Amino acid sequence: MTESLRIHIKVNGRPESAEIAPNLMLVDFLREHLGLQGTKLACDQGACGACTVLLDGRPVTSCLTFAFAADGADLQTIEGASRDNGTLSQVQNALHDCGVPQCGFCTPGMVMMMEGFARQDPLPPGQTLETWMNANLCRCSGYQGFRRALDQLANEAGNP
Amino acid sequence: MLIDDHTIAASRRRIAGFRLHRPVTIDEACDLLARFSDGAMLHAGGIDVTNRMKRGFLQPHVIAVQQVAGLSGIRLGETEIEIGAATRHWDIEIDPGLRHALPTLCDYVAGLGNIRIRMQGTIGGNIMAAEPGYEMPAVLAVLDAELVFRDCATRTERRLTVDQWLEIRGANPGPLLLTSIRLPRRPIALAWNRQLRPALSLVAALRHDGTGQMRGRMAVTGGSSGPLIADIALTAAGREDPDLGLVARAWVDRLPLLQLPLGPDAGYCSEVIPILCRRLLQTLSKRLP
């Protein structure tokens, strides 16, 4: 019989606690237990990035992360990406302005990756948002839109 | 209510149940590893372990070592650099002390996988996964690193070179817990070529040995379950040899290419590896301290 354990996670600033089985994946905990279905499950093997969330500020694939591994962590999902007043974040605005989402399935993971990049301090030499985004796949192949959004973000940061 | 996989509709690759252990000291982790022996898997970053479990490779016990004190972090000594086995790749990339002491290693690690893998994956996991395309064993081999294990059966420390580890790992070496990686702290040039990754990638190091000679180590990744390693000694005159192609050919001839069961065919390798090696030599000759 599988042993259970209790985990405590802060999700989008809100403390959560649950009794889970050790084999529960983080993506399932978010989607099925907390009802946060903005995080998508696609390849289920950590390759596509659709399930990206921020674990203590770092982007991770929630399909390859056991829920127990997030015990005690500060987790952010796409539901927590907007500003506190409910308006879109700078990243979300850029994607909206550039008409990026097509089917929309990869978009939450893309947004979380961009948000994760913005939070890294310091960044080692050679790290760019563009190289980070290589880790995420769009099955609509809508990469030109993402490129425009990246350019817009760079312009807004005064770094065209 | 207990949340388990029976309540989950979306997950397409379910992992069967297991008993989870979360030790907080190396001794506790070692106790568990000795007690459950072949029936346990270690979980640190978890990328490979989880993917293997999704493919059906299961063990009744999982020992999560991410919280074990002393398994993570980078310590710079006067003669050695020690990297904890559970240190994540990203933490190697951004460590200011390591970037000062051995910046090319930080740059090398920055080219592994993608950013999520580097944020989540650990150096120990990269070594112990024994996947053909994984590159940390290669770079550690050319830097003459030692892998420090705790032998959980005898409670003693074992320090093995990467070459020694590659030799014994398939022969059931017993319950070993990789605790850290130790690198000699000395001037060394490091260069790599990943143009053909994952089929092939090369990394090489060159250093003065203090006797007027230079010692070179090259490792080729991608063709077998571990890196293929070749050593070469060059005289000072060899460094200035204008025909780097000849040096590259001599170096590549020392590779055990016949042990390439998984990668590109040997004929292709024999053509392309010397070309990549010559490019590495050009870079190394510029970087040599």
Contacts between the chains, C-beta under 8 A, distances in Angstrom:
chain1	res1	chain2	res2	distance
A	1	B	17	7.5
A	2	B	4	7.0
A	2	B	17	3.1
A	2	B	18	6.7
A	2	B	19	7.0
A	3	B	19	5.3
A	3	B	20	6.3
A	4	B	2	5.2
A	4	B	4	7.5
A	5	B	20	6.5
A	18	B	3	5.8
A	19	B	1	7.2
A	19	B	2	5.0
A	19	B	3	6.8
A	20	B	2	7.2
A	20	B	3	4.8
A	20	B	4	7.3
A	21	B	2	6.6
A	21	B	3	6.7
A	21	B	4	3.5
A	21	B	5	6.4
A	21	B	17	6.5
A	22	B	17	7.3
A	22	B	18	6.0
A	22	B	19	7.3
A	22	B	20	3.7
A	22	B	62	6.8
A	23	B	4	7.4
A	23	B	5	5.8
A	23	B	14	7.6
A	23	B	15	4.6
A	23	B	16	6.8
A	23	B	17	5.4
A	23	B	18	6.2
A	24	B	3	5.9
A	24	B	4	6.4
A	24	B	5	6.5
A	24	B	8	7.3
A	25	B	11	6.1
A	25	B	15	7.7
A	27	B	10	7.8
A	27	B	11	7.5
A	28	B	5	7.6
A	28	B	8	4.5
A	28	B	10	6.5
A	28	B	11	5.2
A	29	B	3	6.8
A	31	B	10	6.0
A	32	B	3	7.4
A	32	B	7	6.4
A	32	B	8	5.3
A	32	B	9	7.2
A	32	B	10	6.7
A	33	B	3	5.1
A	41	B	10	5.6
A	41	B	11	7.1
A	41	B	12	7.6
A	44	B	11	7.4
A	44	B	12	5.4
A	44	B	13	5.3
A	44	B	54	7.1
A	45	B	13	7.7
A	45	B	51	5.7
A	45	B	54	6.7
A	46	B	47	6.1
A	46	B	50	7.8
A	46	B	51	6.7
A	46	B	116	7.2
A	46	B	117	7.6
A	49	B	116	6.7
A	52	B	116	6.7
A	58	B	90	7.2
A	58	B	119	4.4
A	58	B	120	7.7
A	59	B	115	6.7
A	59	B	116	5.3
A	59	B	119	6.0
A	60	B	116	6.0
A	60	B	119	6.2
A	60	B	120	4.9
A	61	B	47	8.0
A	61	B	116	5.6
A	61	B	120	7.2
A	64	B	46	6.6
A	64	B	47	5.5
A	64	B	50	4.7
A	64	B	51	6.6
A	64	B	120	7.4
A	65	B	46	6.5
A	65	B	50	7.6
A	65	B	120	7.3
A	66	B	43	7.6
A	66	B	46	6.5
A	66	B	50	6.9
A	68	B	20	6.2
A	68	B	22	7.8
A	68	B	64	7.0
A	69	B	43	7.7
A	69	B	46	6.1
A	69	B	64	7.0
A	69	B	66	6.9
A	113	B	115	7.7
A	113	B	116	7.9
A	122	B	94	6.4
A	123	B	94	7.9
A	124	B	93	4.9
A	124	B	94	5.2
A	124	B	99	7.3
A	124	B	106	6.7
A	124	B	110	6.2
A	125	B	107	7.8
A	126	B	107	7.3
A	126	B	110	6.4
A	127	B	110	7.3
A	131	B	115	7.5
A	132	B	114	8.0
A	132	B	115	4.8
A	134	B	114	6.2
A	135	B	114	3.4
A	135	B	115	5.3
A	135	B	116	5.3
A	135	B	117	7.8
